[in-house]
Amino acid sequence: MAESDPQKQVTALREEIDKLRAELAARTAETYEGMRERAGKTGQSVRAAAREGADYVRSEGAAVADTARAHPAATSALVLTVGFAGLILGYLLASATEPAPRRYWR
């Protein structure tokens, strides 16, 4: 049967609360460590992917630079063509956005 002494009941409840706190703290620590480990693995994989991407961009840039050094005439023709196309595109955009002229008859 239940104990009739209130002091013993309070003591038993405090012990039970202490056990629950300890269990909650242990589970929280386990969860935290698991999340930290998973986040570390994700960070490592992101770092590896970024390093691989940077290496790829660096190698492609070196290949473009080598090709430009090997063919200077083609490079200058390409740069001039792109510049001229940009000039034409800019002119067309500027003339398309210009408001229509108004004519006032007095």
N, CA, C and O of each residue as an XYZ file, in Angstrom:
424
protein
N       0.822     -1.175      0.000
C       0.000      0.000      0.000
C       0.870      1.243      0.000
O       2.085      1.189      0.192
N       0.209      2.349     -0.220
C       0.920      3.620     -0.270
C       1.354      4.030      1.121
O       0.676      3.768      2.114
N       2.501      4.680      1.163
C       3.002      5.151      2.451
C       2.177      6.341      2.909
O       1.775      7.178      2.101
N       1.933      6.409      4.190
C       1.112      7.499      4.710
C       1.954      8.679      5.151
O       1.425      9.770      5.361
N       3.240      8.482      5.293
C       4.101      9.560      5.757
C       4.402     10.512      4.589
O       5.045     10.085      3.629
N       3.973     11.767      4.625
C       4.208     12.699      3.518
C       5.688     12.971      3.268
O       6.094     13.184      2.125
N       6.486     12.966      4.312
C       7.918     13.236      4.146
C       8.565     12.149      3.290
O       9.409     12.455      2.448
N       8.189     10.894      3.489
C       8.735      9.794      2.701
C       8.269      9.889      1.249
O       9.030      9.579      0.332
N       7.038     10.312      1.038
C       6.521     10.473     -0.328
C       7.278     11.576     -1.071
O       7.626     11.418     -2.240
N       7.526     12.681     -0.391
C       8.269     13.788     -1.007
C       9.680     13.338     -1.346
O      10.194     13.665     -2.416
N      10.310     12.595     -0.455
C      11.664     12.094     -0.698
C      11.671     11.144     -1.894
O      12.567     11.215     -2.735
N      10.698     10.273     -1.975
C      10.611      9.333     -3.102
C      10.390     10.083     -4.416
O      10.983      9.737     -5.437
N       9.537     11.109     -4.391
C       9.307     11.907     -5.601
C      10.574     12.651     -6.025
O      10.873     12.738     -7.216
N      11.307     13.178     -5.072
C      12.561     13.873     -5.403
C      13.569     12.911     -6.025
O      14.249     13.255     -6.992
N      13.661     11.714     -5.472
C      14.572     10.717     -6.038
C      14.154     10.357     -7.462
O      15.002     10.215     -8.343
N      12.869     10.211     -7.685
C      12.362      9.891     -9.030
C      12.658     11.037    -10.000
O      13.052     10.796    -11.141
N      12.469     12.282     -9.550
C      12.766     13.447    -10.402
C      14.252     13.495    -10.726
O      14.625     13.803    -11.858
N      15.111     13.195     -9.749
C      16.553     13.179     -9.991
C      16.932     12.114    -11.019
O      17.784     12.349    -11.877
N      16.293     10.939    -10.930
C      16.554      9.878    -11.911
C      16.130     10.324    -13.314
O      16.850     10.103    -14.287
N      14.951     10.957    -13.407
C      14.468     11.434    -14.707
C      15.388     12.509    -15.282
O      15.657     12.524    -16.483
N      15.870     13.412    -14.417
C      16.807     14.448    -14.879
C      18.083     13.830    -15.423
O      18.576     14.235    -16.476
N      18.618     12.844    -14.703
C      19.848     12.186    -15.137
C      19.638     11.480    -16.472
O      20.491     11.555    -17.356
N      18.509     10.798    -16.621
C      18.222     10.104    -17.880
C      18.044     11.098    -19.029
O      18.532     10.871    -20.136
N      17.343     12.196    -18.757
C      17.157     13.223    -19.778
C      18.491     13.842    -20.185
O      18.726     14.082    -21.369
N      19.358     14.099    -19.224
C      20.676     14.661    -19.524
C      21.498     13.696    -20.370
O      22.185     14.117    -21.301
N      21.433     12.405    -20.051
C      22.185     11.408    -20.817
C      21.671     11.336    -22.254
O      22.461     11.296    -23.198
N      20.362     11.319    -22.416
C      19.794     11.260    -23.773
C      20.097     12.532    -24.556
O      20.366     12.473    -25.756
N      20.055     13.673    -23.889
C      20.375     14.931    -24.560
C      21.819     14.927    -25.028
O      22.113     15.360    -26.143
N      22.725     14.443    -24.186
C      24.136     14.374    -24.558
C      24.343     13.435    -25.744
O      25.109     13.749    -26.656
N      23.670     12.291    -25.738
C      23.783     11.353    -26.861
C      23.276     11.984    -28.153
O      23.910     11.864    -29.201
N      22.141     12.650    -28.072
C      21.567     13.295    -29.256
C      22.487     14.387    -29.767
O      22.701     14.508    -30.973
N      23.031     15.179    -28.862
C      23.940     16.261    -29.246
C      25.176     15.710    -29.944
O      25.589     16.231    -30.980
N      25.764     14.663    -29.386
C      26.956     14.071    -29.995
C      26.642     13.496    -31.374
O      27.439     13.630    -32.303
N      25.482     12.856    -31.506
C      25.094     12.319    -32.814
C      24.909     13.412    -33.849
O      25.360     13.280    -34.987
N      24.248     14.492    -33.457
C      24.048     15.614    -34.385
C      25.382     16.259    -34.751
O      25.612     16.628    -35.902
N      26.250     16.388    -33.762
C      27.554     17.005    -34.011
C      28.373     16.156    -34.979
O      29.048     16.684    -35.862
N      28.309     14.851    -34.805
C      29.044     13.949    -35.692
C      28.507     14.035    -37.123
O      29.280     14.094    -38.080
N      27.175     14.041    -37.263
C      26.580     14.149    -38.603
C      26.911     15.483    -39.255
O      27.181     15.538    -40.455
N      26.892     16.550    -38.481
C      27.225     17.869    -39.029
C      28.682     17.913    -39.463
O      29.009     18.533    -40.475
N      29.558     17.265    -38.710
C      30.969     17.221    -39.084
C      31.179     16.488    -40.394
O      31.981     16.905    -41.229
N      30.450     15.388    -40.571
C      30.563     14.642    -41.826
C      30.048     15.467    -42.994
O      30.628     15.439    -44.080
N      28.962     16.201    -42.779
C      28.414     17.046    -43.839
C      29.398     18.143    -44.196
O      29.612     18.427    -45.375
N      29.998     18.760    -43.191
C      30.979     19.816    -43.438
C      32.172     19.299    -44.216
O      32.687     19.983    -45.101
N      32.614     18.087    -43.886
C      33.745     17.506    -44.604
C      33.388     17.235    -46.056
O      34.205     17.472    -46.945
N      32.179     16.741    -46.311
C      31.800     16.448    -47.694
C      31.626     17.737    -48.495
O      31.962     17.781    -49.678
N      31.103     18.787    -47.857
C      30.969     20.075    -48.551
C      32.345     20.637    -48.863
O      32.579     21.156    -49.955
N      33.256     20.533    -47.901
C      34.616     21.022    -48.114
C      35.282     20.270    -49.266
O      35.953     20.880    -50.098
N      35.102     18.960    -49.318
C      35.701     18.161    -50.385
C      35.103     18.532    -51.739
O      35.831     18.631    -52.727
N      33.800     18.734    -51.796
C      33.159     19.113    -53.061
C      33.622     20.491    -53.512
O      33.849     20.703    -54.703
N      33.766     21.427    -52.584
C      34.236     22.764    -52.945
C      35.674     22.712    -53.447
O      36.023     23.398    -54.408
N      36.499     21.909    -52.808
C      37.891     21.775    -53.241
C      37.950     21.167    -54.641
O      38.725     21.615    -55.486
N      37.129     20.148    -54.880
C      37.099     19.506    -56.198
C      36.611     20.480    -57.266
O      37.158     20.519    -58.368
N      35.593     21.259    -56.949
C      35.087     22.256    -57.895
C      36.116     23.327    -58.192
O      36.260     23.746    -59.340
N      36.835     23.777    -57.173
C      37.871     24.794    -57.378
C      38.999     24.246    -58.245
O      39.519     24.953    -59.108
N      39.376     22.993    -58.020
C      40.413     22.379    -58.855
C      39.962     22.284    -60.307
O      40.752     22.520    -61.222
N      38.699     21.940    -60.521
C      38.172     21.840    -61.883
C      38.188     23.197    -62.576
O      38.612     23.306    -63.727
N      37.727     24.228    -61.878
C      37.708     25.574    -62.465
C      39.127     26.036    -62.756
O      39.381     26.648    -63.794
N      40.057     25.746    -61.845
C      41.449     26.133    -62.049
C      42.029     25.446    -63.284
O      42.723     26.086    -64.073
N      41.755     24.153    -63.461
C      42.298     23.429    -64.615
C      41.675     23.923    -65.919
O      42.367     24.033    -66.931
N      40.369     24.222    -65.902
C      39.725     24.750    -67.111
C      40.265     26.136    -67.454
O      40.475     26.451    -68.625
N      40.486     26.957    -66.443
C      41.059     28.283    -66.677
C      42.454     28.192    -67.263
O      42.815     28.968    -68.147
N      43.237     27.241    -66.771
C      44.580     27.046    -67.314
C      44.510     26.576    -68.764
O      45.324     26.994    -69.588
N      43.554     25.718    -69.083
C      43.405     25.246    -70.465
C      43.019     26.392    -71.391
O      43.532     26.483    -72.507
N      42.123     27.268    -70.945
C      41.725     28.421    -71.763
C      42.906     29.360    -71.952
O      43.119     29.872    -73.051
N      43.675     29.591    -70.893
C      44.838     30.475    -70.997
C      45.880     29.898    -71.949
O      46.477     30.637    -72.733
N      46.105     28.589    -71.890
C      47.063     27.954    -72.804
C      46.600     28.080    -74.251
O      47.407     28.351    -75.140
N      45.317     27.886    -74.488
C      44.776     28.015    -75.843
C      44.901     29.450    -76.336
O      45.232     29.677    -77.499
N      44.643     30.415    -75.469
C      44.763     31.822    -75.862
C      46.209     32.169    -76.188
O      46.461     32.932    -77.120
N      47.165     31.622    -75.436
C      48.581     31.871    -75.735
C      48.990     31.215    -77.048
O      49.814     31.760    -77.782
N      48.426     30.063    -77.345
C      48.796     29.346    -78.568
C      48.196     29.998    -79.809
O      48.781     29.895    -80.888
N      47.051     30.664    -79.694
C      46.366     31.261    -80.842
C      46.004     32.715    -80.545
O      44.837     33.014    -80.290
N      46.978     33.622    -80.571
C      46.683     35.014    -80.211
C      45.762     35.711    -81.210
O      44.960     36.557    -80.815
N      45.860     35.376    -82.482
C      45.003     36.027    -83.483
C      43.541     35.627    -83.273
O      42.650     36.475    -83.323
N      43.302     34.366    -83.042
C      41.930     33.909    -82.805
C      41.380     34.506    -81.511
O      40.199     34.843    -81.431
N      42.232     34.632    -80.510
C      41.793     35.221    -79.242
C      41.391     36.672    -79.422
O      40.353     37.101    -78.918
N      42.218     37.436    -80.146
C      41.877     38.852    -80.351
C      40.626     38.988    -81.210
O      39.812     39.881    -80.971
N      40.456     38.120    -82.207
C      39.241     38.173    -83.025
C      38.008     37.854    -82.180
O      36.965     38.486    -82.343
N      38.122     36.893    -81.292
C      37.007     36.540    -80.416
C      36.666     37.688    -79.471
O      35.492     38.000    -79.268
N      37.688     38.314    -78.893
C      37.449     39.429    -77.973
C      36.795     40.590    -78.712
O      35.860     41.202    -78.194
N      37.270     40.899    -79.908
C      36.673     41.989    -80.687
C      35.231     41.664    -81.082
O      34.369     42.542    -81.041
N      34.964     40.430    -81.459
C      33.606     40.036    -81.836
C      32.651     40.141    -80.650
O      31.538     40.649    -80.788
N      33.080     39.668    -79.504
C      32.239     39.755    -78.307
C      32.019     41.211    -77.922
O      30.909     41.586    -77.544
N      33.050     42.032    -78.009
C      32.907     43.457    -77.705
C      31.950     44.144    -78.659
O      31.125     44.954    -78.236
N      32.051     43.830    -79.935
C      31.161     44.431    -80.929
C      29.714     43.979    -80.698
O      28.787     44.783    -80.798
N      29.527     42.703    -80.392
C      28.178     42.200    -80.109
C      27.599     42.891    -78.870
O      26.409     43.203    -78.840
N      28.415     43.130    -77.867
C      27.965     43.849    -76.678
C      27.591     45.282    -76.997
O      26.617     45.807    -76.459
N      28.356     45.914    -77.865
C      28.059     47.288    -78.277
C      26.719     47.346    -79.012
O      25.896     48.218    -78.734
N      26.504     46.434    -79.934
C      25.240     46.393    -80.683
C      24.068     46.112    -79.740
O      23.030     46.767    -79.828
N      24.228     45.154    -78.854
C      23.168     44.821    -77.908
C      22.853     46.010    -77.007
O      21.683     46.294    -76.749
N      23.862     46.697    -76.533
C      23.644     47.880    -75.701
C      22.921     48.977    -76.451
O      22.040     49.636    -75.898
N      23.287     49.180    -77.715
C      22.624     50.204    -78.521
C      21.148     49.853    -78.732
O      20.276     50.714    -78.622
N      20.880     48.579    -79.036
C      19.496     48.161    -79.249
C      18.664     48.296    -77.975
O      17.513     48.731    -78.030
N      19.227     47.932    -76.851
C      18.497     48.077    -75.592
C      18.245     49.544    -75.265
O      17.166     49.901    -74.792
N      19.226     50.383    -75.512
C      19.062     51.808    -75.211
C      18.031     52.448    -76.128
O      17.242     53.285    -75.688
N      18.032     52.064    -77.385
C      17.063     52.666    -78.303
C      15.651     52.111    -78.066
O      14.668     52.793    -78.355
N      15.542     50.899    -77.551
C      14.224     50.324    -77.279
C      13.599     50.940    -76.031
O      12.374     51.006    -75.926
N      14.407     51.385    -75.103
C      13.871     51.952    -73.868
C      13.666     53.458    -73.956
O      13.119     54.061    -73.033
N      14.090     54.062    -75.034
C      13.915     55.508    -75.192
C      12.442     55.803    -75.466
O      11.826     55.142    -76.302
N      11.878     56.777    -74.778
C      10.466     57.087    -75.024
C      10.270     57.675    -76.429
O      11.163     58.306    -76.995
N       9.086     57.445    -76.956
C       8.777     57.959    -78.297
C       8.781     59.485    -78.259
O       8.297     60.088    -77.301
N       9.327     60.106    -79.300
C       9.359     61.573    -79.301
C       7.941     62.148    -79.422
O       7.098     61.605    -80.137
N       7.697     63.240    -78.720
C       6.390     63.897    -78.771
C       6.471     65.072    -79.738
O       7.455     65.810    -79.784
N       5.437     65.208    -80.478
C       5.380     66.354    -81.400
C       4.237     67.252    -80.974
O       3.094     66.817    -80.826
N       4.565     68.471    -80.787
C       3.552     69.452    -80.394
C       3.312     70.390    -81.576
O       4.241     70.992    -82.115
N       2.097     70.492    -81.944
C       1.740     71.412    -83.024
C       1.110     72.639    -82.394
O       0.111     72.556    -81.680
N       1.701     73.742    -82.668
C       1.157     74.986    -82.122
C       0.713     75.886    -83.207
O       0.226     76.984    -82.938
